[in-house]
Amino acid sequence: MRAAVLLPLLLAACGTGDPPPGATSAGEAQALNEAAAMLDANSVEANAVGIDGDNEDGAQ
């Protein structure tokens, strides 16, 4: 019975809240999200791009 009470307390003490090595921090995640939003805002819709078949330099 005593072990059932202590086990959750011991497991809760294991987590430090620090991200594991190689993980992104909260600031890095926010910067990545902002960069993705900028790229999305500047992107061209795939259906808006067409192939004319004409090359400017004449090479094929």
N, C-alpha and C positions, 0 to 999 in steps of 0.2 A: 504494500500500500504506500509506504513511504517512497519507494522508488518511482511509483507512478506520479507522485507529486513533484519529485526532484527532476525527473527526466525532462519535462518541458522547460524547466528553468535552466537546466544545463544546455539544452539545445538552443535556447534563446540567447544565451551568453556567447555562443560560437560565432554568430554573425556580428561583424564589426560595422557593416554598412558601407565599407569602402568597396569600390568596384574592383573586380579582379584585374590582374595585369593584362594590358592590351585592350581593355574596355574603354569606351569613351566616357569622359566626364560629362556632367550636366551642361557645362559651358560649351564643350566641343559638340555635343549633340545639338544644342541650340544653333551654333554656327553652321553646322551641316544642314539643318533644316532651313535656315535663312538662305544659304547658298542654293539649295534645291528650289526654293521658291523663286529666287531670281532667275535661275535657269528656265524654270517653267514659264515665267512671265516673258522671257525673251525667245521662247521656242516658236517654231513655225508648225502649224498643223500639218500632219503627214499628207492629208488629202489636198492641201494647197500647193504641193510641189508636184510638178508634172515633168515628163520627159518629152522634149520636143523632137529629139532625134538629130538636132543640129549641134555640132560641136564648133566652138568658135575657132579652134586652131585647125580644124579639118582632120585631125587624127582620129583613128578608130581603134 
